[in-house]
Amino acid sequence: MKTRENDVVAEYLREVDQRLAGLPVLQRRELLNDLAAHIAAEQAERNLASEGEIIEVLERLGSPEVVAAAAHEENGTRFTPPPPAANRNKLWLIVGIVAAVVLVLVTCGFLAFAGADSSIEGPAQPAVTAPETLSPS
């Protein structure tokens, strides 16, 4: 069960980190380290054994949005929440489709260009000329 508890904490910290974009890297690391240390201390101090108990600790800390907003406010930077996951997934789908279409068009153009320069006739044959006739001079 320890792995699932760690997964919940890791996911929480990852979401906080994503929302801290715009803060200096060292400040982000310090905040994430402080959060991780606080969560670990709570786990050890209260001998938390279940995923549900870990989630309660995370809920008391606040959602990733709330934690990030407080950090941005303290730093004097503007917090802009990320778009909902559904919008991000749609965006990646559109980017993937556009990339596939561009790849197909580039491939077709390359093949058409390569085909225009090559001939199917095979190796060159020496030119055949009519035999010279000897004319009396």
C-alpha beads as a LAMMPS data file, in Angstrom:
LAMMPS data file: protein, C-alpha beads

137 atoms
136 bonds

1 atom types
1 bond types

-500.0 500.0 xlo xhi
-500.0 500.0 ylo yhi
-500.0 500.0 zlo zhi

Masses

1 110.0

Atoms # bond

1 1 1 0.000 0.000 0.000
2 1 1 3.005 2.279 0.439
3 1 1 3.352 2.774 -3.334
4 1 1 -0.198 4.108 -3.722
5 1 1 0.359 6.555 -0.853
6 1 1 3.552 7.768 -2.537
7 1 1 1.696 8.043 -5.869
8 1 1 -0.926 10.323 -4.296
9 1 1 1.736 12.578 -2.800
10 1 1 3.807 12.600 -6.005
11 1 1 0.740 13.514 -8.090
12 1 1 -0.173 16.304 -5.667
13 1 1 3.348 17.747 -5.790
14 1 1 3.441 17.446 -9.596
15 1 1 0.182 19.381 -9.883
16 1 1 1.444 22.087 -7.522
17 1 1 4.673 22.316 -9.536
18 1 1 2.748 22.766 -12.802
19 1 1 0.827 25.645 -11.292
20 1 1 3.966 27.349 -10.009
21 1 1 5.082 28.253 -13.532
22 1 1 6.314 31.811 -13.553
23 1 1 8.041 31.597 -10.171
24 1 1 11.835 31.428 -9.971
25 1 1 13.118 27.833 -10.087
26 1 1 14.785 27.987 -6.673
27 1 1 11.623 29.300 -5.053
28 1 1 9.588 26.530 -6.693
29 1 1 12.018 23.863 -5.476
30 1 1 12.023 25.277 -1.959
31 1 1 8.237 25.319 -1.797
32 1 1 7.950 21.765 -3.169
33 1 1 10.618 20.522 -0.738
34 1 1 8.803 22.207 2.153
35 1 1 5.506 20.623 1.126
36 1 1 7.098 17.170 0.774
37 1 1 8.803 17.517 4.171
38 1 1 5.554 18.628 5.815
39 1 1 3.648 15.684 4.326
40 1 1 6.366 13.213 5.377
41 1 1 6.420 14.683 8.906
42 1 1 2.629 14.335 9.174
43 1 1 2.849 10.723 7.989
44 1 1 5.531 9.854 10.523
45 1 1 4.122 11.871 13.424
46 1 1 0.579 10.566 13.090
47 1 1 1.587 7.116 11.788
48 1 1 -0.679 7.453 8.776
49 1 1 -1.213 4.116 7.089
50 1 1 -3.925 4.538 4.483
51 1 1 -4.286 6.463 1.265
52 1 1 -7.394 8.129 2.664
53 1 1 -5.433 9.524 5.610
54 1 1 -2.787 10.901 3.259
55 1 1 -5.503 12.521 1.153
56 1 1 -6.865 14.209 4.304
57 1 1 -3.428 15.744 4.938
58 1 1 -3.302 16.984 1.331
59 1 1 -6.801 18.439 1.596
60 1 1 -5.789 20.359 4.733
61 1 1 -2.826 21.813 2.841
62 1 1 -5.206 22.999 0.132
63 1 1 -5.731 22.134 -3.493
64 1 1 -2.765 22.599 -5.844
65 1 1 -4.504 25.724 -7.194
66 1 1 -4.837 27.245 -3.711
67 1 1 -1.213 26.475 -2.776
68 1 1 0.095 27.881 -6.079
69 1 1 -2.112 30.981 -5.868
70 1 1 -0.763 31.719 -2.367
71 1 1 2.833 31.279 -3.569
72 1 1 2.226 33.593 -6.542
73 1 1 0.569 36.171 -4.310
74 1 1 3.500 36.060 -1.884
75 1 1 5.946 36.498 -4.780
76 1 1 3.900 39.238 -6.445
77 1 1 3.428 37.261 -9.667
78 1 1 0.210 36.588 -11.504
79 1 1 -1.314 33.138 -11.144
80 1 1 -3.070 31.764 -14.209
81 1 1 -4.610 28.355 -13.677
82 1 1 -3.932 25.776 -16.398
83 1 1 -6.758 24.947 -18.780
84 1 1 -8.931 21.971 -17.882
85 1 1 -7.517 18.586 -18.885
86 1 1 -10.206 18.108 -21.535
87 1 1 -9.074 21.271 -23.342
88 1 1 -5.416 20.223 -23.141
89 1 1 -6.310 16.815 -24.594
90 1 1 -8.230 18.443 -27.451
91 1 1 -5.307 20.748 -28.128
92 1 1 -2.867 17.807 -28.345
93 1 1 -5.280 15.949 -30.609
94 1 1 -5.434 18.926 -32.978
95 1 1 -1.638 19.325 -32.900
96 1 1 -1.251 15.603 -33.679
97 1 1 -3.660 15.741 -36.604
98 1 1 -1.982 18.828 -38.068
99 1 1 1.445 17.203 -37.696
100 1 1 0.225 14.042 -39.447
101 1 1 -1.261 16.031 -42.341
102 1 1 1.939 18.058 -42.744
103 1 1 4.012 14.867 -42.697
104 1 1 1.839 13.284 -45.399
105 1 1 2.013 16.412 -47.575
106 1 1 5.778 16.697 -47.220
107 1 1 6.207 12.997 -48.028
108 1 1 3.973 13.249 -51.104
109 1 1 5.816 16.345 -52.289
110 1 1 9.175 14.651 -51.816
111 1 1 8.051 11.566 -53.704
112 1 1 6.626 13.657 -56.539
113 1 1 9.827 15.693 -56.783
114 1 1 12.023 12.578 -56.688
115 1 1 9.868 10.870 -59.327
116 1 1 10.123 13.831 -61.725
117 1 1 13.924 13.558 -61.913
118 1 1 14.226 9.833 -62.438
119 1 1 13.505 7.978 -65.654
120 1 1 12.152 4.495 -66.114
121 1 1 13.951 3.910 -69.404
122 1 1 16.899 2.084 -67.926
123 1 1 20.574 2.485 -68.821
124 1 1 21.507 4.762 -71.684
125 1 1 22.075 3.073 -75.061
126 1 1 24.588 4.358 -77.585
127 1 1 23.004 6.310 -80.361
128 1 1 22.569 4.370 -83.587
129 1 1 23.490 6.324 -86.686
130 1 1 22.831 5.510 -90.280
131 1 1 25.782 3.895 -92.025
132 1 1 27.803 6.278 -94.042
133 1 1 27.675 5.679 -97.709
134 1 1 30.756 6.064 -99.749
135 1 1 30.318 8.397 -102.505
136 1 1 32.760 8.434 -105.400
137 1 1 34.661 11.590 -105.527

Bonds

1 1 1 2
2 1 2 3
3 1 3 4
4 1 4 5
5 1 5 6
6 1 6 7
7 1 7 8
8 1 8 9
9 1 9 10
10 1 10 11
11 1 11 12
12 1 12 13
13 1 13 14
14 1 14 15
15 1 15 16
16 1 16 17
17 1 17 18
18 1 18 19
19 1 19 20
20 1 20 21
21 1 21 22
22 1 22 23
23 1 23 24
24 1 24 25
25 1 25 26
26 1 26 27
27 1 27 28
28 1 28 29
29 1 29 30
30 1 30 31
31 1 31 32
32 1 32 33
33 1 33 34
34 1 34 35
35 1 35 36
36 1 36 37
37 1 37 38
38 1 38 39
39 1 39 40
40 1 40 41
41 1 41 42
42 1 42 43
43 1 43 44
44 1 44 45
45 1 45 46
46 1 46 47
47 1 47 48
48 1 48 49
49 1 49 50
50 1 50 51
51 1 51 52
52 1 52 53
53 1 53 54
54 1 54 55
55 1 55 56
56 1 56 57
57 1 57 58
58 1 58 59
59 1 59 60
60 1 60 61
61 1 61 62
62 1 62 63
63 1 63 64
64 1 64 65
65 1 65 66
66 1 66 67
67 1 67 68
68 1 68 69
69 1 69 70
70 1 70 71
71 1 71 72
72 1 72 73
73 1 73 74
74 1 74 75
75 1 75 76
76 1 76 77
77 1 77 78
78 1 78 79
79 1 79 80
80 1 80 81
81 1 81 82
82 1 82 83
83 1 83 84
84 1 84 85
85 1 85 86
86 1 86 87
87 1 87 88
88 1 88 89
89 1 89 90
90 1 90 91
91 1 91 92
92 1 92 93
93 1 93 94
94 1 94 95
95 1 95 96
96 1 96 97
97 1 97 98
98 1 98 99
99 1 99 100
100 1 100 101
101 1 101 102
102 1 102 103
103 1 103 104
104 1 104 105
105 1 105 106
106 1 106 107
107 1 107 108
108 1 108 109
109 1 109 110
110 1 110 111
111 1 111 112
112 1 112 113
113 1 113 114
114 1 114 115
115 1 115 116
116 1 116 117
117 1 117 118
118 1 118 119
119 1 119 120
120 1 120 121
121 1 121 122
122 1 122 123
123 1 123 124
124 1 124 125
125 1 125 126
126 1 126 127
127 1 127 128
128 1 128 129
129 1 129 130
130 1 130 131
131 1 131 132
132 1 132 133
133 1 133 134
134 1 134 135
135 1 135 136
136 1 136 137
